[in-house]
Amino acid sequence: MNNRYIFRGKRKDNGEWIEGWITTQYKKGFDGEILFTRIKSNVFGGGEHLVDTETVGQCTSLKDKNGKLIFEGDIVKDKESGLFGKVIFATAADGFDGMAGFMVDDVDDGLQNYNGFWHLVEVIGNIHDNPELLEVER
């Protein structure tokens, strides 16, 4: 199974996180506004659930220093360098040195390309459950 195609989102019915595959996205008009998203659980017998589209994030297929999968929207911290921020997908136009891919939007220095060094960071929360982590003074 390729984790890159796994998504995570908060269920609308109970607020719990679910990981799995996006099965349905309904859009309105040409503006790309997503009305709702359904995710099919990757847990056997988990079913398909309506999720809050604002919470949907793609799995990076990368793991932190504790072996935990990293998703878009996670907040990571590198204790050695002091870097911390949220995980985003950056396009070549927005990315670090013109590169595209998953990067850390560092609270101090902007985008950081962590390719090859994701094993140094630790997931300490996410932007939906722990937004205050990005506001903490170091």
Secondary structure, 3 states (H helix, E strand, C coil): CCHHHCEEEEECCCCCEEEEEEEEEEEECCCCEEEEEEEEECCCCCCEEEECHHHCEEEEEEECCCCCEEECCEEEECCCCCCEEEEEEECCCCCHHHCCEEEEEECCCEEECCCCCHHHCEEEEECCCCHHHHCCCC
